[in-house]
Amino acid sequence: MRKCLLALLVAVSLTFALSYWWHYMEMKSVASYMYTKFELSRWELESMGETFDYKSGCAKAV
Protein backbone atom coordinates (compact mmCIF):
# COMPACT_ATOMS: atom_id res chain seq x y z
CA MET A 1 0.00 0.00 0.00
CA ARG A 2 2.80 2.40 0.90
CA LYS A 3 4.69 1.62 -2.31
CA CYS A 4 1.57 2.37 -4.32
CA LEU A 5 1.04 5.71 -2.60
CA LEU A 6 4.72 6.59 -3.00
CA ALA A 7 4.60 5.72 -6.70
CA LEU A 8 1.48 7.84 -7.09
CA LEU A 9 3.13 10.75 -5.29
CA VAL A 10 6.21 10.49 -7.53
CA ALA A 11 4.04 10.34 -10.65
CA VAL A 12 2.04 13.40 -9.60
CA SER A 13 5.23 15.28 -8.71
CA LEU A 14 6.81 14.48 -12.07
CA THR A 15 3.65 15.49 -13.90
CA PHE A 16 3.53 18.80 -12.02
CA ALA A 17 7.22 19.47 -12.71
CA LEU A 18 6.83 18.70 -16.41
CA SER A 19 3.73 20.90 -16.64
CA TYR A 20 5.52 23.79 -14.89
CA TRP A 21 8.55 23.42 -17.18
CA TRP A 22 6.34 23.31 -20.30
CA HIS A 23 4.49 26.46 -19.19
CA TYR A 24 7.80 28.25 -18.47
CA MET A 25 9.19 27.38 -21.91
CA GLU A 26 5.95 28.49 -23.59
CA MET A 27 5.97 31.86 -21.78
CA LYS A 28 9.66 32.33 -22.61
CA SER A 29 8.90 31.68 -26.28
CA VAL A 30 5.96 34.12 -26.28
CA ALA A 31 8.02 36.81 -24.56
CA SER A 32 10.82 36.39 -27.10
CA TYR A 33 8.34 36.58 -30.00
CA MET A 34 6.66 39.72 -28.63
CA TYR A 35 10.00 41.45 -28.01
CA THR A 36 11.18 40.63 -31.55
CA LYS A 37 7.89 41.86 -33.03
CA PHE A 38 8.14 45.10 -31.02
CA GLU A 39 11.76 45.70 -32.09
CA LEU A 40 10.90 45.12 -35.76
CA SER A 41 8.01 47.58 -35.53
CA ARG A 42 10.25 50.14 -33.86
CA TRP A 43 12.92 49.64 -36.53
CA GLU A 44 10.32 50.10 -39.30
CA LEU A 45 9.11 53.34 -37.71
CA GLU A 46 12.64 54.67 -37.36
CA SER A 47 13.47 53.77 -40.96
CA MET A 48 10.47 55.91 -42.03
CA GLY A 49 11.84 58.82 -40.02
CA GLU A 50 9.50 58.51 -37.06
CA THR A 51 10.19 57.80 -33.42
CA PHE A 52 8.25 55.69 -30.98
CA ASP A 53 6.98 57.29 -27.78
CA TYR A 54 7.27 54.56 -25.14
CA LYS A 55 4.94 56.28 -22.67
CA SER A 56 1.97 56.78 -24.98
CA GLY A 57 2.66 53.86 -27.31
CA CYS A 58 2.27 56.07 -30.39
CA ALA A 59 4.54 56.96 -33.27
CA LYS A 60 5.63 60.57 -33.65
CA ALA A 61 6.97 62.28 -36.74
CA VAL A 62 10.39 63.80 -36.29
PDB file of N, CA, C and O in Angstrom:
ATOM      1  N   MET A   1       0.826  -1.194   0.000  1.00  0.00           N
ATOM      2  CA  MET A   1       0.000   0.000   0.000  1.00  0.00           C
ATOM      3  C   MET A   1       0.872   1.260   0.000  1.00  0.00           C
ATOM      4  O   MET A   1       0.602   2.219  -0.724  1.00  0.00           O
ATOM      5  N   ARG A   2       1.918   1.237   0.824  1.00  0.00           N
ATOM      6  CA  ARG A   2       2.801   2.403   0.905  1.00  0.00           C
ATOM      7  C   ARG A   2       3.542   2.615  -0.408  1.00  0.00           C
ATOM      8  O   ARG A   2       3.722   3.751  -0.848  1.00  0.00           O
ATOM      9  N   LYS A   3       3.977   1.508  -1.040  1.00  0.00           N
ATOM     10  CA  LYS A   3       4.687   1.621  -2.312  1.00  0.00           C
ATOM     11  C   LYS A   3       3.775   2.224  -3.380  1.00  0.00           C
ATOM     12  O   LYS A   3       4.215   3.020  -4.209  1.00  0.00           O
ATOM     13  N   CYS A   4       2.535   1.845  -3.349  1.00  0.00           N
ATOM     14  CA  CYS A   4       1.568   2.365  -4.318  1.00  0.00           C
ATOM     15  C   CYS A   4       1.367   3.868  -4.122  1.00  0.00           C
ATOM     16  O   CYS A   4       1.350   4.628  -5.090  1.00  0.00           O
ATOM     17  N   LEU A   5       1.217   4.285  -2.880  1.00  0.00           N
ATOM     18  CA  LEU A   5       1.045   5.713  -2.595  1.00  0.00           C
ATOM     19  C   LEU A   5       2.298   6.507  -2.945  1.00  0.00           C
ATOM     20  O   LEU A   5       2.210   7.621  -3.460  1.00  0.00           O
ATOM     21  N   LEU A   6       3.463   5.931  -2.665  1.00  0.00           N
ATOM     22  CA  LEU A   6       4.724   6.589  -2.998  1.00  0.00           C
ATOM     23  C   LEU A   6       4.871   6.726  -4.517  1.00  0.00           C
ATOM     24  O   LEU A   6       5.285   7.775  -5.012  1.00  0.00           O
ATOM     25  N   ALA A   7       4.534   5.675  -5.242  1.00  0.00           N
ATOM     26  CA  ALA A   7       4.604   5.719  -6.703  1.00  0.00           C
ATOM     27  C   ALA A   7       3.633   6.761  -7.248  1.00  0.00           C
ATOM     28  O   ALA A   7       3.961   7.478  -8.193  1.00  0.00           O
ATOM     29  N   LEU A   8       2.461   6.848  -6.670  1.00  0.00           N
ATOM     30  CA  LEU A   8       1.478   7.838  -7.093  1.00  0.00           C
ATOM     31  C   LEU A   8       1.977   9.253  -6.808  1.00  0.00           C
ATOM     32  O   LEU A   8       1.817  10.150  -7.635  1.00  0.00           O
ATOM     33  N   LEU A   9       2.574   9.447  -5.648  1.00  0.00           N
ATOM     34  CA  LEU A   9       3.131  10.750  -5.288  1.00  0.00           C
ATOM     35  C   LEU A   9       4.253  11.153  -6.247  1.00  0.00           C
ATOM     36  O   LEU A   9       4.324  12.306  -6.673  1.00  0.00           O
ATOM     37  N   VAL A  10       5.119  10.213  -6.581  1.00  0.00           N
ATOM     38  CA  VAL A  10       6.210  10.487  -7.526  1.00  0.00           C
ATOM     39  C   VAL A  10       5.643  10.824  -8.901  1.00  0.00           C
ATOM     40  O   VAL A  10       6.116  11.757  -9.549  1.00  0.00           O
ATOM     41  N   ALA A  11       4.650  10.087  -9.349  1.00  0.00           N
ATOM     42  CA  ALA A  11       4.043  10.338 -10.654  1.00  0.00           C
ATOM     43  C   ALA A  11       3.391  11.720 -10.705  1.00  0.00           C
ATOM     44  O   ALA A  11       3.534  12.440 -11.693  1.00  0.00           O
ATOM     45  N   VAL A  12       2.681  12.086  -9.650  1.00  0.00           N
ATOM     46  CA  VAL A  12       2.040  13.403  -9.598  1.00  0.00           C
ATOM     47  C   VAL A  12       3.096  14.499  -9.554  1.00  0.00           C
ATOM     48  O   VAL A  12       2.945  15.532 -10.206  1.00  0.00           O
ATOM     49  N   SER A  13       4.153  14.285  -8.799  1.00  0.00           N
ATOM     50  CA  SER A  13       5.228  15.279  -8.713  1.00  0.00           C
ATOM     51  C   SER A  13       5.906  15.470 -10.062  1.00  0.00           C
ATOM     52  O   SER A  13       6.164  16.602 -10.470  1.00  0.00           O
ATOM     53  N   LEU A  14       6.195  14.387 -10.750  1.00  0.00           N
ATOM     54  CA  LEU A  14       6.813  14.485 -12.074  1.00  0.00           C
ATOM     55  C   LEU A  14       5.889  15.165 -13.078  1.00  0.00           C
ATOM     56  O   LEU A  14       6.338  15.960 -13.904  1.00  0.00           O
ATOM     57  N   THR A  15       4.612  14.855 -13.006  1.00  0.00           N
ATOM     58  CA  THR A  15       3.646  15.492 -13.896  1.00  0.00           C
ATOM     59  C   THR A  15       3.579  16.987 -13.634  1.00  0.00           C
ATOM     60  O   THR A  15       3.545  17.779 -14.576  1.00  0.00           O
ATOM     61  N   PHE A  16       3.560  17.382 -12.374  1.00  0.00           N
ATOM     62  CA  PHE A  16       3.530  18.796 -12.021  1.00  0.00           C
ATOM     63  C   PHE A  16       4.795  19.500 -12.502  1.00  0.00           C
ATOM     64  O   PHE A  16       4.726  20.596 -13.059  1.00  0.00           O
ATOM     65  N   ALA A  17       5.948  18.872 -12.288  1.00  0.00           N
ATOM     66  CA  ALA A  17       7.220  19.473 -12.709  1.00  0.00           C
ATOM     67  C   ALA A  17       7.274  19.630 -14.222  1.00  0.00           C
ATOM     68  O   ALA A  17       7.712  20.666 -14.724  1.00  0.00           O
ATOM     69  N   LEU A  18       6.836  18.621 -14.944  1.00  0.00           N
ATOM     70  CA  LEU A  18       6.827  18.698 -16.409  1.00  0.00           C
ATOM     71  C   LEU A  18       5.866  19.778 -16.892  1.00  0.00           C
ATOM     72  O   LEU A  18       6.183  20.511 -17.829  1.00  0.00           O
ATOM     73  N   SER A  19       4.711  19.883 -16.275  1.00  0.00           N
ATOM     74  CA  SER A  19       3.735  20.904 -16.638  1.00  0.00           C
ATOM     75  C   SER A  19       4.284  22.303 -16.379  1.00  0.00           C
ATOM     76  O   SER A  19       4.123  23.197 -17.209  1.00  0.00           O
ATOM     77  N   TYR A  20       4.928  22.495 -15.239  1.00  0.00           N
ATOM     78  CA  TYR A  20       5.519  23.785 -14.894  1.00  0.00           C
ATOM     79  C   TYR A  20       6.610  24.151 -15.889  1.00  0.00           C
ATOM     80  O   TYR A  20       6.678  25.290 -16.352  1.00  0.00           O
ATOM     81  N   TRP A  21       7.470  23.181 -16.221  1.00  0.00           N
ATOM     82  CA  TRP A  21       8.551  23.419 -17.178  1.00  0.00           C
ATOM     83  C   TRP A  21       7.983  23.768 -18.548  1.00  0.00           C
ATOM     84  O   TRP A  21       8.474  24.692 -19.196  1.00  0.00           O
ATOM     85  N   TRP A  22       6.963  23.051 -19.000  1.00  0.00           N
ATOM     86  CA  TRP A  22       6.342  23.310 -20.302  1.00  0.00           C
ATOM     87  C   TRP A  22       5.756  24.726 -20.335  1.00  0.00           C
ATOM     88  O   TRP A  22       5.928  25.446 -21.319  1.00  0.00           O
ATOM     89  N   HIS A  23       5.073  25.119 -19.274  1.00  0.00           N
ATOM     90  CA  HIS A  23       4.486  26.457 -19.195  1.00  0.00           C
ATOM     91  C   HIS A  23       5.583  27.520 -19.215  1.00  0.00           C
ATOM     92  O   HIS A  23       5.436  28.538 -19.891  1.00  0.00           O
ATOM     93  N   TYR A  24       6.671  27.303 -18.491  1.00  0.00           N
ATOM     94  CA  TYR A  24       7.799  28.251 -18.468  1.00  0.00           C
ATOM     95  C   TYR A  24       8.399  28.414 -19.863  1.00  0.00           C
ATOM     96  O   TYR A  24       8.666  29.537 -20.293  1.00  0.00           O
ATOM     97  N   MET A  25       8.612  27.312 -20.569  1.00  0.00           N
ATOM     98  CA  MET A  25       9.190  27.384 -21.913  1.00  0.00           C
ATOM     99  C   MET A  25       8.234  28.078 -22.880  1.00  0.00           C
ATOM    100  O   MET A  25       8.674  28.824 -23.755  1.00  0.00           O
ATOM    101  N   GLU A  26       6.944  27.842 -22.733  1.00  0.00           N
ATOM    102  CA  GLU A  26       5.946  28.494 -23.589  1.00  0.00           C
ATOM    103  C   GLU A  26       5.944  30.005 -23.351  1.00  0.00           C
ATOM    104  O   GLU A  26       5.927  30.781 -24.307  1.00  0.00           O
ATOM    105  N   MET A  27       5.960  30.425 -22.096  1.00  0.00           N
ATOM    106  CA  MET A  27       5.970  31.859 -21.784  1.00  0.00           C
ATOM    107  C   MET A  27       7.274  32.515 -22.251  1.00  0.00           C
ATOM    108  O   MET A  27       7.263  33.658 -22.707  1.00  0.00           O
ATOM    109  N   LYS A  28       8.374  31.809 -22.141  1.00  0.00           N
ATOM    110  CA  LYS A  28       9.657  32.328 -22.614  1.00  0.00           C
ATOM    111  C   LYS A  28       9.614  32.521 -24.129  1.00  0.00           C
ATOM    112  O   LYS A  28      10.122  33.517 -24.644  1.00  0.00           O
ATOM    113  N   SER A  29       9.018  31.584 -24.831  1.00  0.00           N
ATOM    114  CA  SER A  29       8.895  31.677 -26.283  1.00  0.00           C
ATOM    115  C   SER A  29       7.996  32.844 -26.681  1.00  0.00           C
ATOM    116  O   SER A  29       8.319  33.582 -27.612  1.00  0.00           O
ATOM    117  N   VAL A  30       6.882  33.017 -25.993  1.00  0.00           N
ATOM    118  CA  VAL A  30       5.957  34.115 -26.284  1.00  0.00           C
ATOM    119  C   VAL A  30       6.621  35.457 -26.004  1.00  0.00           C
ATOM    120  O   VAL A  30       6.480  36.392 -26.792  1.00  0.00           O
ATOM    121  N   ALA A  31       7.337  35.560 -24.900  1.00  0.00           N
ATOM    122  CA  ALA A  31       8.020  36.811 -24.564  1.00  0.00           C
ATOM    123  C   ALA A  31       9.066  37.155 -25.614  1.00  0.00           C
ATOM    124  O   ALA A  31       9.195  38.315 -26.005  1.00  0.00           O
ATOM    125  N   SER A  32       9.806  36.168 -26.068  1.00  0.00           N
ATOM    126  CA  SER A  32      10.817  36.388 -27.101  1.00  0.00           C
ATOM    127  C   SER A  32      10.161  36.839 -28.402  1.00  0.00           C
ATOM    128  O   SER A  32      10.659  37.751 -29.062  1.00  0.00           O
ATOM    129  N   TYR A  33       9.053  36.211 -28.774  1.00  0.00           N
ATOM    130  CA  TYR A  33       8.337  36.581 -29.995  1.00  0.00           C
ATOM    131  C   TYR A  33       7.812  38.014 -29.910  1.00  0.00           C
ATOM    132  O   TYR A  33       7.953  38.784 -30.860  1.00  0.00           O
ATOM    133  N   MET A  34       7.213  38.371 -28.785  1.00  0.00           N
ATOM    134  CA  MET A  34       6.658  39.719 -28.632  1.00  0.00           C
ATOM    135  C   MET A  34       7.757  40.775 -28.652  1.00  0.00           C
ATOM    136  O   MET A  34       7.578  41.838 -29.246  1.00  0.00           O
ATOM    137  N   TYR A  35       8.888  40.500 -28.015  1.00  0.00           N
ATOM    138  CA  TYR A  35      10.002  41.451 -28.015  1.00  0.00           C
ATOM    139  C   TYR A  35      10.533  41.642 -29.435  1.00  0.00           C
ATOM    140  O   TYR A  35      10.795  42.770 -29.854  1.00  0.00           O
ATOM    141  N   THR A  36      10.692  40.542 -30.175  1.00  0.00           N
ATOM    142  CA  THR A  36      11.176  40.627 -31.555  1.00  0.00           C
ATOM    143  C   THR A  36      10.202  41.413 -32.418  1.00  0.00           C
ATOM    144  O   THR A  36      10.617  42.247 -33.222  1.00  0.00           O
ATOM    145  N   LYS A  37       8.910  41.151 -32.256  1.00  0.00           N
ATOM    146  CA  LYS A  37       7.894  41.861 -33.031  1.00  0.00           C
ATOM    147  C   LYS A  37       7.926  43.356 -32.706  1.00  0.00           C
ATOM    148  O   LYS A  37       7.817  44.186 -33.609  1.00  0.00           O
ATOM    149  N   PHE A  38       8.074  43.703 -31.432  1.00  0.00           N
ATOM    150  CA  PHE A  38       8.145  45.100 -31.023  1.00  0.00           C
ATOM    151  C   PHE A  38       9.370  45.776 -31.619  1.00  0.00           C
ATOM    152  O   PHE A  38       9.271  46.890 -32.134  1.00  0.00           O
ATOM    153  N   GLU A  39      10.526  45.115 -31.556  1.00  0.00           N
ATOM    154  CA  GLU A  39      11.756  45.701 -32.087  1.00  0.00           C
ATOM    155  C   GLU A  39      11.665  45.896 -33.597  1.00  0.00           C
ATOM    156  O   GLU A  39      12.148  46.904 -34.113  1.00  0.00           O
ATOM    157  N   LEU A  40      11.059  44.954 -34.314  1.00  0.00           N
ATOM    158  CA  LEU A  40      10.898  45.117 -35.762  1.00  0.00           C
ATOM    159  C   LEU A  40       9.982  46.290 -36.078  1.00  0.00           C
ATOM    160  O   LEU A  40      10.248  47.046 -37.012  1.00  0.00           O
ATOM    161  N   SER A  41       8.919  46.451 -35.320  1.00  0.00           N
ATOM    162  CA  SER A  41       8.006  47.579 -35.530  1.00  0.00           C
ATOM    163  C   SER A  41       8.718  48.897 -35.249  1.00  0.00           C
ATOM    164  O   SER A  41       8.546  49.869 -35.984  1.00  0.00           O
ATOM    165  N   ARG A  42       9.508  48.927 -34.197  1.00  0.00           N
ATOM    166  CA  ARG A  42      10.253  50.139 -33.860  1.00  0.00           C
ATOM    167  C   ARG A  42      11.268  50.459 -34.950  1.00  0.00           C
ATOM    168  O   ARG A  42      11.438  51.621 -35.319  1.00  0.00           O
ATOM    169  N   TRP A  43      11.937  49.444 -35.463  1.00  0.00           N
ATOM    170  CA  TRP A  43      12.917  49.638 -36.527  1.00  0.00           C
ATOM    171  C   TRP A  43      12.245  50.167 -37.790  1.00  0.00           C
ATOM    172  O   TRP A  43      12.782  51.050 -38.458  1.00  0.00           O
ATOM    173  N   GLU A  44      11.063  49.626 -38.121  1.00  0.00           N
ATOM    174  CA  GLU A  44      10.324  50.101 -39.297  1.00  0.00           C
ATOM    175  C   GLU A  44       9.920  51.559 -39.131  1.00  0.00           C
ATOM    176  O   GLU A  44      10.021  52.336 -40.080  1.00  0.00           O
ATOM    177  N   LEU A  45       9.464  51.943 -37.944  1.00  0.00           N
ATOM    178  CA  LEU A  45       9.106  53.341 -37.706  1.00  0.00           C
ATOM    179  C   LEU A  45      10.323  54.248 -37.854  1.00  0.00           C
ATOM    180  O   LEU A  45      10.241  55.303 -38.484  1.00  0.00           O
ATOM    181  N   GLU A  46      11.439  53.845 -37.282  1.00  0.00           N
ATOM    182  CA  GLU A  46      12.642  54.668 -37.357  1.00  0.00           C
ATOM    183  C   GLU A  46      13.168  54.765 -38.777  1.00  0.00           C
ATOM    184  O   GLU A  46      13.726  55.795 -39.155  1.00  0.00           O
ATOM    185  N   SER A  47      13.005  53.716 -39.573  1.00  0.00           N
ATOM    186  CA  SER A  47      13.469  53.773 -40.957  1.00  0.00           C
ATOM    187  C   SER A  47      12.591  54.701 -41.797  1.00  0.00           C
ATOM    188  O   SER A  47      13.022  55.181 -42.846  1.00  0.00           O
ATOM    189  N   MET A  48      11.356  54.958 -41.339  1.00  0.00           N
ATOM    190  CA  MET A  48      10.474  55.908 -42.034  1.00  0.00           C
ATOM    191  C   MET A  48      10.658  57.323 -41.499  1.00  0.00           C
ATOM    192  O   MET A  48       9.970  58.245 -41.935  1.00  0.00           O
ATOM    193  N   GLY A  49      11.574  57.498 -40.567  1.00  0.00           N
ATOM    194  CA  GLY A  49      11.841  58.823 -40.024  1.00  0.00           C
ATOM    195  C   GLY A  49      10.946  59.204 -38.866  1.00  0.00           C
ATOM    196  O   GLY A  49      10.801  60.388 -38.563  1.00  0.00           O
ATOM    197  N   GLU A  50      10.347  58.231 -38.216  1.00  0.00           N
ATOM    198  CA  GLU A  50       9.497  58.506 -37.063  1.00  0.00           C
ATOM    199  C   GLU A  50      10.137  57.910 -35.820  1.00  0.00           C
ATOM    200  O   GLU A  50      11.005  57.042 -35.912  1.00  0.00           O
ATOM    201  N   THR A  51       9.712  58.375 -34.675  1.00  0.00           N
ATOM    202  CA  THR A  51      10.187  57.798 -33.419  1.00  0.00           C
ATOM    203  C   THR A  51       8.999  57.187 -32.694  1.00  0.00           C
ATOM    204  O   THR A  51       7.844  57.475 -33.006  1.00  0.00           O
ATOM    205  N   PHE A  52       9.298  56.358 -31.745  1.00  0.00           N
ATOM    206  CA  PHE A  52       8.249  55.695 -30.979  1.00  0.00           C
ATOM    207  C   PHE A  52       8.257  56.249 -29.572  1.00  0.00           C
ATOM    208  O   PHE A  52       9.277  56.207 -28.884  1.00  0.00           O
ATOM    209  N   ASP A  53       7.113  56.771 -29.144  1.00  0.00           N
ATOM    210  CA  ASP A  53       6.982  57.292 -27.782  1.00  0.00           C
ATOM    211  C   ASP A  53       6.585  56.131 -26.872  1.00  0.00           C
ATOM    212  O   ASP A  53       5.473  55.613 -26.966  1.00  0.00           O
ATOM    213  N   TYR A  54       7.499  55.727 -25.995  1.00  0.00           N
ATOM    214  CA  TYR A  54       7.274  54.559 -25.145  1.00  0.00           C
ATOM    215  C   TYR A  54       6.154  54.779 -24.138  1.00  0.00           C
ATOM    216  O   TYR A  54       5.470  53.827 -23.760  1.00  0.00           O
ATOM    217  N   LYS A  55       5.955  56.016 -23.698  1.00  0.00           N
ATOM    218  CA  LYS A  55       4.944  56.279 -22.672  1.00  0.00           C
ATOM    219  C   LYS A  55       3.531  56.188 -23.240  1.00  0.00           C
ATOM    220  O   LYS A  55       2.648  55.591 -22.625  1.00  0.00           O
ATOM    221  N   SER A  56       3.317  56.786 -24.421  1.00  0.00           N
ATOM    222  CA  SER A  56       1.967  56.778 -24.981  1.00  0.00           C
ATOM    223  C   SER A  56       1.732  55.591 -25.905  1.00  0.00           C
ATOM    224  O   SER A  56       0.587  55.224 -26.168  1.00  0.00           O
ATOM    225  N   GLY A  57       2.815  54.986 -26.400  1.00  0.00           N
ATOM    226  CA  GLY A  57       2.663  53.855 -27.308  1.00  0.00           C
ATOM    227  C   GLY A  57       2.328  54.284 -28.720  1.00  0.00           C
ATOM    228  O   GLY A  57       1.821  53.483 -29.504  1.00  0.00           O
ATOM    229  N   CYS A  58       2.605  55.545 -29.064  1.00  0.00           N
ATOM    230  CA  CYS A  58       2.271  56.069 -30.387  1.00  0.00           C
ATOM    231  C   CYS A  58       3.535  56.498 -31.122  1.00  0.00           C
ATOM    232  O   CYS A  58       4.552  56.832 -30.515  1.00  0.00           O
ATOM    233  N   ALA A  59       3.438  56.479 -32.442  1.00  0.00           N
ATOM    234  CA  ALA A  59       4.543  56.957 -33.274  1.00  0.00           C
ATOM    235  C   ALA A  59       4.437  58.465 -33.412  1.00  0.00           C
ATOM    236  O   ALA A  59       3.340  59.021 -33.470  1.00  0.00           O
ATOM    237  N   LYS A  60       5.591  59.122 -33.466  1.00  0.00           N
ATOM    238  CA  LYS A  60       5.631  60.566 -33.647  1.00  0.00           C
ATOM    239  C   LYS A  60       6.528  60.881 -34.829  1.00  0.00           C
ATOM    240  O   LYS A  60       7.579  60.263 -35.000  1.00  0.00           O
ATOM    241  N   ALA A  61       6.120  61.835 -35.639  1.00  0.00           N
ATOM    242  CA  ALA A  61       6.966  62.284 -36.743  1.00  0.00           C
ATOM    243  C   ALA A  61       8.077  63.151 -36.182  1.00  0.00           C
ATOM    244  O   ALA A  61       7.870  63.922 -35.245  1.00  0.00           O
ATOM    245  N   VAL A  62       9.249  63.017 -36.762  1.00  0.00           N
ATOM    246  CA  VAL A  62      10.394  63.803 -36.287  1.00  0.00           C
ATOM    247  C   VAL A  62      10.453  65.114 -37.018  1.00  0.00           C
ATOM    248  O   VAL A  62      11.345  65.923 -36.765  1.00  0.00           O
TER     249      VAL A  62
END
